[in-house]
Amino acid sequence: MGMWRIDALAREAGELRVRPSSRVARRAYVADRMLARLVGLLCTPDPIADEALVLAPCWSVHGIGLRVRIGVAFVDRCGVVLKVVDPLPARGASCRGGYAVIEARSGVLGLVPGDRVWLTGDPLFPHAG
């Protein structure tokens, strides 16, 4: 399973932050290739509380086959949170206008619509920092 875990499939993107003094995840990964987006957190049965995955581009996700409950936040191209679904039901969720989805262990995102997120080591949300 190790080769399919998010830290093996996706690129590391530093921290995921919401305010200068507030960190959402200490380790964030970006899944911007087809295989990484397809697998997502499916083969990561042990995401830790300060680990997140950003799928981009993506506006719809499902929870079928996941071994752990996750929460998701849909964001636009600038990193503005549009919708939060926590916990994600197996049938999934989608968001019109969403550009990326942030996935993390259920209950740890702490985001609300209108928050603006950015990655400290990746230009995915160029206007959010």
Z-matrix of the N, CA and C atoms (Angstrom, degrees):
N
C 1 1.451
C 2 1.518 1 112.24
N 3 1.320 2 118.62 1 -23.40
C 4 1.452 3 121.81 2 -175.04
C 5 1.515 4 114.01 3 -57.30
N 6 1.359 5 116.77 4 -36.83
C 7 1.464 6 118.37 5 -178.05
C 8 1.522 7 112.42 6 -72.30
N 9 1.310 8 118.86 7 -15.33
C 10 1.458 9 122.88 8 179.59
C 11 1.525 10 112.23 9 -100.92
N 12 1.333 11 118.11 10 -2.08
C 13 1.460 12 121.94 11 -179.90
C 14 1.536 13 109.52 12 -67.50
N 15 1.329 14 117.56 13 154.36
C 16 1.469 15 120.24 14 -174.23
C 17 1.519 16 113.34 15 -58.94
N 18 1.337 17 118.13 16 -34.70
C 19 1.464 18 118.14 17 -178.27
C 20 1.530 19 112.14 18 -72.95
N 21 1.337 20 117.95 19 -11.17
C 22 1.462 21 121.00 20 175.52
C 23 1.532 22 111.68 21 -96.11
N 24 1.314 23 117.71 22 -28.23
C 25 1.467 24 121.43 23 -176.66
C 26 1.527 25 113.97 24 -94.82
N 27 1.301 26 117.19 25 -32.89
C 28 1.471 27 121.03 26 -174.42
C 29 1.525 28 109.79 27 -107.85
N 30 1.314 29 115.71 28 161.48
C 31 1.470 30 118.83 29 179.73
C 32 1.526 31 110.23 30 -88.76
N 33 1.320 32 115.81 31 144.50
C 34 1.458 33 120.58 32 179.51
C 35 1.522 34 109.06 33 -73.57
N 36 1.334 35 116.29 34 138.02
C 37 1.461 36 120.73 35 -174.24
C 38 1.528 37 112.65 36 -125.58
N 39 1.305 38 118.44 37 18.06
C 40 1.458 39 120.99 38 179.49
C 41 1.516 40 111.66 39 81.82
N 42 1.332 41 115.55 40 -146.14
C 43 1.463 42 121.59 41 -179.69
C 44 1.525 43 110.09 42 -92.20
N 45 1.322 44 114.80 43 150.92
C 46 1.461 45 121.54 44 171.46
C 47 1.517 46 105.70 45 -102.25
N 48 1.336 47 116.30 46 118.67
C 49 1.462 48 120.86 47 -175.45
C 50 1.524 49 110.41 48 -121.09
N 51 1.338 50 115.26 49 153.76
C 52 1.460 51 120.53 50 178.54
C 53 1.517 52 110.83 51 -117.09
N 54 1.270 53 118.72 52 -31.21
C 55 1.465 54 124.18 53 174.64
C 56 1.513 55 106.09 54 -139.85
N 57 1.304 56 119.43 55 159.88
C 58 1.464 57 118.84 56 -179.49
C 59 1.528 58 113.34 57 -52.49
N 60 1.326 59 117.37 58 -31.50
C 61 1.456 60 118.93 59 -177.88
C 62 1.525 61 113.08 60 -103.91
N 63 1.331 62 118.69 61 8.06
C 64 1.458 63 120.84 62 -175.26
C 65 1.527 64 111.30 63 -127.12
N 66 1.320 65 115.06 64 118.47
C 67 1.456 66 121.13 65 179.72
C 68 1.528 67 108.94 66 -102.07
N 69 1.318 68 116.70 67 129.44
C 70 1.462 69 122.39 68 176.96
C 71 1.524 70 109.37 69 -84.43
N 72 1.338 71 116.71 70 -44.65
C 73 1.459 72 121.91 71 -179.83
C 74 1.526 73 109.82 72 -146.18
N 75 1.311 74 115.38 73 133.89
C 76 1.467 75 120.35 74 179.39
C 77 1.528 76 110.78 75 -72.29
N 78 1.326 77 116.63 76 -34.13
C 79 1.459 78 121.52 77 177.73
C 80 1.515 79 109.35 78 -122.97
N 81 1.317 80 115.61 79 115.88
C 82 1.464 81 121.21 80 177.47
C 83 1.518 82 108.47 81 -118.35
N 84 1.306 83 114.63 82 144.04
C 85 1.455 84 121.62 83 179.52
C 86 1.525 85 108.26 84 -124.77
N 87 1.337 86 116.10 85 146.47
C 88 1.459 87 121.09 86 178.63
C 89 1.524 88 108.83 87 -111.27
N 90 1.321 89 115.61 88 122.71
C 91 1.461 90 122.59 89 175.21
C 92 1.522 91 107.05 90 -102.02
N 93 1.321 92 116.36 91 95.00
C 94 1.457 93 120.37 92 -178.72
C 95 1.525 94 111.89 93 -116.60
N 96 1.326 95 116.64 94 6.35
C 97 1.456 96 121.43 95 173.52
C 98 1.526 97 108.18 96 -107.87
N 99 1.328 98 115.66 97 155.06
C 100 1.463 99 120.62 98 -173.36
C 101 1.533 100 112.89 99 -56.70
N 102 1.325 101 118.97 100 -47.18
C 103 1.458 102 121.00 101 -177.75
C 104 1.521 103 110.96 102 -64.21
N 105 1.304 104 117.70 103 -42.92
C 106 1.468 105 121.05 104 179.92
C 107 1.527 106 110.90 105 -64.05
N 108 1.331 107 117.87 106 -40.89
C 109 1.469 108 120.74 107 177.83
C 110 1.519 109 111.18 108 -68.19
N 111 1.327 110 116.93 109 -38.36
C 112 1.455 111 121.51 110 -179.75
C 113 1.530 112 111.39 111 -63.54
N 114 1.316 113 117.56 112 -44.08
C 115 1.466 114 121.93 113 -178.60
C 116 1.524 115 110.72 114 -77.59
N 117 1.326 116 117.41 115 -42.88
C 118 1.474 117 120.74 116 179.72
C 119 1.516 118 111.71 117 51.61
N 120 1.325 119 117.18 118 -131.23
C 121 1.465 120 121.67 119 178.98
C 122 1.523 121 112.96 120 -93.38
N 123 1.323 122 117.43 121 7.36
C 124 1.455 123 121.44 122 -176.72
C 125 1.530 124 112.86 123 -55.49
N 126 1.305 125 118.05 124 -42.18
C 127 1.469 126 121.85 125 -178.42
C 128 1.515 127 112.24 126 -102.24
N 129 1.305 128 117.26 127 21.93
C 130 1.456 129 122.00 128 176.03
C 131 1.517 130 107.51 129 -118.82
N 132 1.332 131 117.13 130 82.57
C 133 1.458 132 120.17 131 -175.11
C 134 1.522 133 113.63 132 -74.96
N 135 1.327 134 116.52 133 -4.50
C 136 1.456 135 119.46 134 -173.48
C 137 1.526 136 114.11 135 -132.36
N 138 1.348 137 119.17 136 45.73
C 139 1.472 138 116.85 137 178.82
C 140 1.525 139 109.27 138 -63.35
N 141 1.323 140 115.91 139 130.95
C 142 1.456 141 119.33 140 -179.41
C 143 1.519 142 109.93 141 -81.95
N 144 1.307 143 116.42 142 167.01
C 145 1.467 144 121.76 143 -172.03
C 146 1.525 145 113.35 144 -60.76
N 147 1.325 146 118.84 145 -28.06
C 148 1.466 147 119.05 146 -177.94
C 149 1.529 148 111.60 147 -110.74
N 150 1.335 149 115.71 148 38.02
C 151 1.454 150 122.52 149 178.78
C 152 1.532 151 108.45 150 -125.58
N 153 1.332 152 117.30 151 135.58
C 154 1.465 153 121.13 152 -179.14
C 155 1.518 154 110.06 153 -139.94
N 156 1.315 155 115.03 154 156.17
C 157 1.454 156 122.26 155 176.70
C 158 1.515 157 108.23 156 -123.06
N 159 1.328 158 116.79 157 132.01
C 160 1.458 159 122.59 158 176.53
C 161 1.517 160 107.77 159 -110.25
N 162 1.327 161 116.41 160 117.94
C 163 1.465 162 121.53 161 177.63
C 164 1.521 163 107.93 162 -98.31
N 165 1.345 164 116.09 163 124.55
C 166 1.463 165 119.31 164 -178.63
C 167 1.517 166 110.01 165 -147.67
N 168 1.304 167 118.94 166 135.72
C 169 1.463 168 125.88 167 -8.60
C 170 1.525 169 110.33 168 -76.14
N 171 1.302 170 115.86 169 147.61
C 172 1.462 171 121.23 170 -178.43
C 173 1.523 172 109.07 171 -166.92
N 174 1.320 173 116.93 172 136.46
C 175 1.465 174 121.00 173 177.74
C 176 1.521 175 112.18 174 -132.85
N 177 1.361 176 116.34 175 2.70
C 178 1.454 177 120.36 176 -178.39
C 179 1.528 178 109.63 177 -150.39
N 180 1.333 179 117.39 178 136.03
C 181 1.464 180 122.24 179 179.14
C 182 1.525 181 109.45 180 -139.12
N 183 1.334 182 115.97 181 162.66
C 184 1.469 183 121.17 182 175.63
C 185 1.524 184 108.88 183 -131.99
N 186 1.313 185 116.32 184 166.68
C 187 1.461 186 121.35 185 -179.58
C 188 1.510 187 113.02 186 -114.62
N 189 1.314 188 118.42 187 15.53
C 190 1.467 189 122.06 188 -178.45
C 191 1.528 190 109.61 189 -67.57
N 192 1.313 191 116.13 190 127.52
C 193 1.453 192 121.50 191 176.64
C 194 1.518 193 115.64 192 86.20
N 195 1.316 194 117.96 193 -5.00
C 196 1.464 195 119.87 194 179.39
C 197 1.524 196 110.28 195 -70.57
N 198 1.321 197 116.51 196 141.53
C 199 1.462 198 121.45 197 -179.40
C 200 1.525 199 112.54 198 -93.29
N 201 1.298 200 116.33 199 -10.99
C 202 1.458 201 121.17 200 -178.93
C 203 1.527 202 107.97 201 -134.18
N 204 1.313 203 117.75 202 147.56
C 205 1.469 204 121.59 203 177.25
C 206 1.520 205 108.58 204 -71.47
N 207 1.331 206 115.34 205 135.51
C 208 1.465 207 119.50 206 178.06
C 209 1.515 208 110.02 207 -125.27
N 210 1.324 209 114.33 208 160.76
C 211 1.446 210 122.47 209 171.58
C 212 1.518 211 107.42 210 -116.36
N 213 1.326 212 116.75 211 151.29
C 214 1.460 213 120.56 212 -179.50
C 215 1.526 214 110.36 213 -132.40
N 216 1.321 215 114.08 214 151.21
C 217 1.459 216 120.79 215 173.91
C 218 1.521 217 107.44 216 -130.15
N 219 1.315 218 116.30 217 129.43
C 220 1.457 219 122.33 218 177.25
C 221 1.523 220 107.68 219 -93.51
N 222 1.336 221 117.01 220 132.20
C 223 1.459 222 121.31 221 -177.91
C 224 1.528 223 110.24 222 -129.09
N 225 1.326 224 115.86 223 156.64
C 226 1.464 225 120.31 224 176.50
C 227 1.528 226 109.83 225 -88.66
N 228 1.321 227 117.38 226 -174.73
C 229 1.471 228 122.08 227 -176.49
C 230 1.531 229 113.33 228 -63.89
N 231 1.312 230 117.06 229 -21.99
C 232 1.462 231 120.63 230 179.79
C 233 1.521 232 112.55 231 -94.86
N 234 1.319 233 117.88 232 0.46
C 235 1.457 234 120.98 233 179.25
C 236 1.512 235 114.20 234 89.32
N 237 1.325 236 118.26 235 12.01
C 238 1.462 237 121.24 236 178.60
C 239 1.528 238 108.89 237 -82.13
N 240 1.322 239 116.17 238 126.94
C 241 1.460 240 121.65 239 -179.24
C 242 1.522 241 108.87 240 -70.45
N 243 1.337 242 116.09 241 124.77
C 244 1.457 243 122.16 242 179.85
C 245 1.525 244 112.17 243 -98.52
N 246 1.334 245 116.48 244 -35.63
C 247 1.464 246 121.18 245 -174.38
C 248 1.523 247 108.97 246 -158.15
N 249 1.332 248 116.22 247 142.73
C 250 1.463 249 122.10 248 176.54
C 251 1.525 250 108.55 249 -124.13
N 252 1.328 251 116.57 250 132.36
C 253 1.463 252 122.31 251 176.81
C 254 1.524 253 106.87 252 -127.38
N 255 1.318 254 116.42 253 108.16
C 256 1.462 255 121.29 254 -176.57
C 257 1.521 256 109.87 255 -146.05
N 258 1.317 257 117.51 256 110.71
C 259 1.459 258 129.45 257 5.80
C 260 1.528 259 111.79 258 -83.96
N 261 1.319 260 114.75 259 157.14
C 262 1.462 261 121.62 260 178.09
C 263 1.522 262 109.01 261 -78.16
N 264 1.338 263 118.17 262 124.07
C 265 1.473 264 119.52 263 175.95
C 266 1.533 265 110.11 264 -72.34
N 267 1.316 266 116.95 265 157.35
C 268 1.467 267 121.16 266 -178.83
C 269 1.527 268 111.50 267 -56.72
N 270 1.326 269 116.96 268 -35.36
C 271 1.462 270 119.44 269 -178.37
C 272 1.529 271 111.55 270 -68.90
N 273 1.326 272 117.46 271 -17.77
C 274 1.449 273 121.59 272 174.56
C 275 1.512 274 114.56 273 96.14
N 276 1.320 275 115.11 274 -168.58
C 277 1.459 276 122.50 275 -179.34
C 278 1.524 277 108.21 276 -158.37
N 279 1.318 278 115.13 277 159.62
C 280 1.456 279 120.67 278 177.32
C 281 1.523 280 108.84 279 -144.90
N 282 1.330 281 115.01 280 168.56
C 283 1.461 282 119.71 281 -179.15
C 284 1.523 283 109.17 282 -149.91
N 285 1.313 284 115.20 283 117.22
C 286 1.462 285 120.40 284 176.17
C 287 1.536 286 108.29 285 -63.42
N 288 1.311 287 116.37 286 131.85
C 289 1.460 288 121.44 287 179.57
C 290 1.510 289 113.75 288 88.31
N 291 1.330 290 117.03 289 -3.33
C 292 1.454 291 119.98 290 178.89
C 293 1.522 292 111.42 291 -73.36
N 294 1.317 293 115.79 292 143.68
C 295 1.465 294 121.96 293 177.74
C 296 1.524 295 111.35 294 -109.91
N 297 1.306 296 116.89 295 -32.48
C 298 1.461 297 121.47 296 -178.48
C 299 1.523 298 109.21 297 -144.99
N 300 1.329 299 114.77 298 159.15
C 301 1.458 300 121.80 299 177.29
C 302 1.519 301 108.52 300 -124.08
N 303 1.310 302 115.75 301 130.65
C 304 1.460 303 121.44 302 174.99
C 305 1.516 304 107.22 303 -100.26
N 306 1.340 305 116.61 304 124.78
C 307 1.453 306 121.96 305 178.57
C 308 1.526 307 109.32 306 -114.28
N 309 1.319 308 116.01 307 140.11
C 310 1.470 309 121.61 308 176.39
C 311 1.516 310 108.59 309 -156.96
N 312 1.311 311 115.96 310 168.88
C 313 1.463 312 120.66 311 176.68
C 314 1.526 313 109.02 312 -54.62
N 315 1.305 314 117.12 313 139.90
C 316 1.465 315 121.76 314 -177.78
C 317 1.529 316 111.27 315 -56.26
N 318 1.321 317 115.13 316 136.08
C 319 1.453 318 121.60 317 176.05
C 320 1.514 319 116.57 318 89.37
N 321 1.337 320 118.17 319 -1.54
C 322 1.466 321 118.41 320 -176.15
C 323 1.527 322 114.73 321 -108.59
N 324 1.327 323 118.60 322 -13.53
C 325 1.463 324 119.06 323 -176.65
C 326 1.526 325 112.33 324 -64.59
N 327 1.307 326 117.45 325 -48.96
C 328 1.456 327 120.44 326 179.51
C 329 1.518 328 114.04 327 64.18
N 330 1.313 329 117.86 328 25.53
C 331 1.461 330 122.03 329 -179.56
C 332 1.515 331 110.53 330 -100.31
N 333 1.324 332 115.80 331 153.32
C 334 1.462 333 122.04 332 175.09
C 335 1.532 334 107.95 333 -132.65
N 336 1.337 335 117.17 334 153.48
C 337 1.462 336 118.87 335 177.67
C 338 1.529 337 111.34 336 -53.06
N 339 1.314 338 115.51 337 135.15
C 340 1.457 339 121.75 338 -177.96
C 341 1.515 340 112.95 339 103.47
N 342 1.339 341 118.10 340 -23.44
C 343 1.465 342 120.67 341 174.62
C 344 1.516 343 108.91 342 -60.76
N 345 1.321 344 116.28 343 152.66
C 346 1.461 345 121.16 344 178.11
C 347 1.523 346 108.16 345 -120.21
N 348 1.326 347 116.50 346 121.87
C 349 1.458 348 121.37 347 -177.45
C 350 1.522 349 110.86 348 -108.21
N 351 1.323 350 115.76 349 159.42
C 352 1.454 351 121.17 350 172.39
C 353 1.516 352 109.18 351 -153.33
N 354 1.324 353 114.68 352 162.73
C 355 1.451 354 122.69 353 178.48
C 356 1.517 355 108.06 354 -107.15
N 357 1.333 356 117.32 355 131.81
C 358 1.465 357 119.89 356 -175.73
C 359 1.523 358 113.19 357 -72.16
N 360 1.329 359 117.62 358 -23.61
C 361 1.458 360 119.23 359 -176.34
C 362 1.506 361 114.52 360 -120.13
N 363 1.326 362 117.71 361 22.24
C 364 1.463 363 120.27 362 -176.69
C 365 1.523 364 109.71 363 -152.86
N 366 1.344 365 118.21 364 139.42
C 367 1.460 366 121.07 365 -178.24
C 368 1.535 367 115.12 366 -87.28
N 369 1.341 368 118.19 367 22.58
C 370 1.471 369 120.45 368 -176.87
C 371 1.526 370 112.44 369 -56.83
N 372 1.321 371 117.38 370 -40.59
C 373 1.475 372 121.70 371 178.41
C 374 1.526 373 106.75 372 -112.80
N 375 1.331 374 118.36 373 80.58
C 376 1.469 375 121.23 374 -170.21
C 377 1.514 376 115.48 375 -65.06
N 378 1.318 377 118.62 376 -23.67
C 379 1.460 378 119.84 377 -176.81
C 380 1.513 379 113.24 378 -101.77
N 381 1.306 380 117.62 379 8.14
C 382 1.464 381 120.03 380 -171.64
C 383 1.516 382 114.00 381 -97.80
N 384 1.299 383 119.48 382 -14.33
C 385 1.465 384 119.11 383 -176.53
C 386 1.462 385 111.26 384 -89.18
